[in-house]
Amino acid sequence: MRPILLSGHERSLTQIRFNRDGDLLFSVSKDKIVCAWWSANGERLGTYNGHQGAVWTVDVSPNTVLLATGSADNTVRLWNIKTGECVKVWDFPTAVKRVAFSPDGSKLLAVTEKRMGFLGTIAVLDINYGENLEDQAAEPSLKITCEDSKATVAGWSFPRQTGDQLLNVQVHEFDSQINDIQFSSDRTSFLTASKDKSAKLLSVRDLNILKTYTADTPLNSASITPKKDYVILGGGQAAMDVTTTSARQGKFEARFYHKIFEDEIGRVRGHFGPLNTIDVHPPSYFDFMYEVEREQMRK
């Protein structure tokens, strides 16, 4: 496996996303910068500047026209991918921890943090792809308030219009946060990654646990490969303890498991910090895995 090292951020990465065709990769980090890269060779195409705080999340529309980002500056920003122009800013009372386009790209969800007396919410925004990309709705078309728990991640399943809770299932340990949710390519199942050192594959229809993948370290991200029966897990020792241990002791490897048999089949080493985010190339030619590392330490 030949790694491609992308150097463009000064602080830890928070999320990466391929576009649907797989030719572009987008990365965000705590340094306020949003980067676009050619996935074939790792060349940086440009940056999207405007956030005033750590950028926690990024997603790209299915047609690769718009890019959405959410930040600790309490905003969601919508960008014209081709020009780099920010076409819309939505303000929220707390930090935005996750954004995700619907499968058809017509809607965008935003998960806001539970903090400072505000409950966590999931806001749904209608997206316009007309001639004037700046002509976007000012207010969410739907807002779901999470009264009983803290919302950290969210994803799109089958379309619903009401926002009513249909099921509530505890699949991980009670006090262990779920750090990532990623869907299968056919959207019939999704994979969770949790601090309780496990990842679980769940059915979209009834939230039944289909498979459990057990690791020996807290997990930050998990992804399903579209063409082979593998899942990839990433995590590691907390960032505050990284400098006090070796990479092997920190358990910073990317772990490959068989999707059906739940067995670990291999690890990829090389990172010297926890893996914060994993994404799989859509045609599944290669995988990108990023970790908490300061880019200047590599120079």
C-alpha positions in Angstrom: 0.0 0.0 0.0 1.6 3.3 -1.1 0.5 6.2 1.0 0.1 9.8 -0.3 1.0 12.4 2.3 -1.0 15.6 2.1 0.5 18.6 3.9 -1.8 21.6 4.2 -3.1 21.9 7.7 -1.4 23.2 10.8 -3.7 21.6 13.4 -5.4 18.3 13.8 -7.8 17.2 11.1 -11.4 16.7 12.0 -13.1 15.2 8.9 -12.4 14.3 5.3 -14.8 13.6 2.4 -14.4 12.3 -1.1 -16.9 13.6 -3.7 -19.1 11.0 -5.4 -16.8 10.5 -8.4 -13.8 10.1 -6.1 -11.5 12.6 -8.0 -11.7 15.2 -5.3 -10.9 15.0 -1.5 -11.9 17.7 1.0 -10.4 18.1 4.4 -11.1 20.3 7.4 -9.3 20.8 10.7 -9.0 22.9 13.8 -7.0 25.5 12.0 -10.1 27.1 10.3 -9.0 26.0 6.8 -10.9 24.0 4.3 -8.8 22.3 1.7 -9.6 20.7 -1.7 -7.2 18.1 -3.2 -6.8 16.0 -6.3 -7.2 12.4 -4.9 -5.0 10.9 -7.7 -1.8 12.6 -6.7 -2.5 14.6 -3.5 -2.1 18.0 -5.2 -3.9 20.8 -3.4 -6.3 22.6 -5.6 -7.1 25.5 -3.2 -8.6 26.5 0.1 -12.0 27.9 1.3 -11.4 30.7 3.8 -14.0 32.4 6.0 -14.5 30.4 9.2 -13.4 32.0 12.5 -13.1 28.9 14.5 -12.2 25.2 14.2 -14.0 23.5 11.4 -15.6 20.3 12.7 -17.3 18.9 9.6 -17.5 18.9 5.8 -19.7 17.3 3.2 -19.9 17.6 -0.6 -23.1 17.6 -2.7 -23.7 14.6 -4.9 -23.2 16.7 -8.1 -20.0 18.3 -6.7 -21.4 21.8 -7.1 -21.7 22.8 -3.4 -19.6 22.2 -0.3 -21.0 22.5 3.2 -18.9 23.1 6.4 -19.8 23.4 10.0 -17.6 25.2 12.6 -17.0 26.2 16.2 -17.9 29.7 15.1 -21.5 28.6 15.3 -22.1 28.7 11.5 -22.8 26.5 8.6 -21.2 27.8 5.4 -22.1 26.8 1.8 -19.4 27.1 -0.8 -19.3 27.1 -4.6 -16.8 24.4 -5.2 -15.6 25.7 -8.5 -15.0 29.3 -7.5 -14.3 29.0 -3.8 -17.0 31.6 -3.1 -19.0 31.3 0.1 -22.6 31.6 -1.1 -24.5 31.3 2.2 -23.9 31.4 5.9 -26.4 30.1 8.5 -26.0 31.1 12.1 -26.7 28.8 15.1 -26.5 29.4 18.9 -23.8 26.7 19.4 -21.1 24.9 17.4 -22.0 22.8 14.4 -20.6 19.3 14.8 -21.9 17.5 11.7 -23.3 18.4 8.3 -24.5 16.0 5.7 -26.3 16.3 2.3 -29.3 14.1 1.6 -28.6 11.4 -1.1 -30.3 13.5 -3.7 -28.6 16.7 -2.5 -31.8 18.6 -2.1 -31.4 19.0 1.7 -28.6 19.5 4.2 -28.7 18.5 7.9 -26.7 20.3 10.6 -26.1 18.9 14.1 -25.6 21.6 16.7 -23.9 21.1 20.1 -25.6 20.9 23.5 -23.9 23.8 25.3 -24.5 27.0 27.3 -28.1 26.1 28.1 -29.0 25.3 24.5 -30.2 21.8 23.6 -28.6 19.9 20.8 -30.6 20.2 17.5 -30.7 18.7 14.1 -31.6 21.4 11.5 -32.7 20.5 8.0 -32.0 23.1 5.3 -33.4 23.1 1.8 -30.7 23.5 -0.9 -31.1 25.4 -4.2 -29.1 24.6 -7.3 -30.5 27.3 -9.6 -28.6 29.9 -11.5 -28.1 32.0 -8.3 -26.5 29.7 -5.7 -26.8 32.5 -3.2 -30.6 32.2 -3.2 -30.9 29.8 -0.3 -33.5 29.5 2.4 -32.8 31.7 5.4 -34.4 29.3 8.0 -34.4 25.5 8.4 -37.4 23.7 6.9 -37.3 21.3 9.9 -35.7 21.4 13.3 -35.4 18.4 15.6 -34.6 19.1 19.3 -32.7 16.4 21.1 -34.1 16.8 24.6 -33.0 13.5 26.2 -29.4 13.2 25.0 -26.5 15.0 23.3 -26.5 14.8 19.5 -23.0 14.3 18.1 -23.5 12.8 14.6 -26.4 12.2 12.2 -27.1 10.8 8.8 -29.8 10.4 6.1 -31.9 7.3 5.8 -35.3 7.0 4.2 -37.1 10.4 3.8 -39.3 11.5 6.6 -41.1 14.8 6.8 -42.2 15.2 10.5 -39.0 14.8 12.5 -40.8 12.5 15.0 -38.8 10.0 16.8 -39.5 6.5 15.5 -37.0 4.4 17.5 -34.5 4.9 20.2 -32.0 2.1 20.7 -28.9 2.0 22.9 -26.3 0.1 21.0 -23.1 1.2 22.9 -22.3 1.6 26.5 -24.4 4.3 28.2 -21.6 6.7 28.9 -19.6 6.2 25.7 -20.1 8.7 22.9 -20.7 7.7 19.3 -18.1 9.6 17.3 -19.0 8.6 13.8 -21.8 7.1 11.6 -21.2 6.1 8.0 -23.7 4.3 5.7 -23.2 1.5 3.3 -23.4 2.4 -0.4 -26.9 1.0 -0.7 -28.0 2.8 2.5 -29.5 -0.4 4.0 -27.1 -0.4 6.9 -24.8 1.9 8.8 -21.6 1.6 10.9 -21.0 3.3 14.2 -17.7 4.1 16.0 -17.7 4.6 19.7 -15.4 5.4 22.7 -16.4 2.0 24.1 -13.8 0.4 21.8 -16.3 -1.1 19.5 -18.0 -0.5 16.1 -21.4 -1.9 15.3 -23.2 -2.5 12.0 -26.9 -1.7 12.2 -29.9 -2.2 10.0 -31.5 1.0 8.8 -35.0 -0.4 8.9 -35.2 -1.5 12.6 -31.8 -0.5 14.1 -31.0 -4.2 14.9 -27.4 -4.8 15.5 -26.1 -7.0 12.6 -22.4 -7.2 13.5 -20.0 -6.0 16.2 -16.3 -5.3 15.7 -14.3 -5.1 18.9 -11.1 -3.2 19.1 -8.5 -2.5 21.8 -8.7 1.3 21.7 -11.4 4.0 21.6 -12.7 4.5 18.1 -13.1 7.8 16.4 -14.2 6.8 12.9 -15.4 3.8 10.9 -16.2 3.2 7.3 -17.6 0.4 5.0 -15.8 -0.4 1.8 -18.3 -0.5 -1.1 -16.8 -3.3 -3.3 -15.4 -5.7 -0.7 -16.7 -7.1 2.6 -14.4 -5.0 4.8 -14.9 -2.3 7.4 -12.1 0.1 8.4 -11.8 1.3 12.0 -9.6 4.1 13.4 -8.9 5.7 16.8 -6.2 5.5 19.3 -4.9 7.0 22.5 -6.2 10.5 23.5 -4.4 13.4 21.8 -3.2 14.8 25.1 -1.2 11.7 25.7 0.3 11.3 22.3 3.7 12.8 23.1 4.2 10.5 26.1 4.0 7.2 24.2 5.2 5.5 21.0 3.0 5.0 18.0 2.7 1.3 18.7 1.6 1.8 22.3 -0.8 4.6 21.2 -2.6 2.1 18.9 -2.8 4.5 16.0 -3.1 1.8 13.3 -6.0 1.6 10.9 -7.8 -1.7 11.5 -9.4 -3.8 8.7 -12.1 -6.2 9.7 -14.1 -8.7 7.7 -17.6 -7.3 7.4 -19.4 -10.7 7.7 -17.2 -12.7 10.0 -16.2 -9.8 12.3 -12.5 -10.9 12.3 -9.6 -8.4 12.3 -7.7 -9.2 9.1 -4.9 -6.6 9.2 -3.6 -3.2 10.3 -1.9 -0.3 8.5 0.7 1.5 10.5 2.4 4.8 9.9 0.4 7.4 11.9 1.9 8.8 15.0 -1.4 10.3 16.3 -5.0 9.1 16.8 -7.0 8.6 13.6 -9.8 11.2 13.8 -11.5 10.4 10.5 -11.7 7.8 7.8 -13.3 7.9 4.3 -13.3 5.3 1.6 -12.7 6.2 -2.1 -16.1 5.7 -3.8 -14.9 3.4 -6.6 -12.8 1.8 -3.8 -9.4 2.2 -5.5 -7.8 3.4 -2.3 -8.6 4.6 1.2 -7.6 7.8 3.0 -7.1 7.8 6.7 -6.1 10.8 8.7 -4.9 11.3 12.2 -4.3 14.0 14.8 -0.9 15.4 13.7 0.5 18.8 13.4 1.6 19.1 9.8 4.7 21.2 10.7 6.0 18.3 12.7 6.4 16.3 9.4 8.6 19.0 7.9 
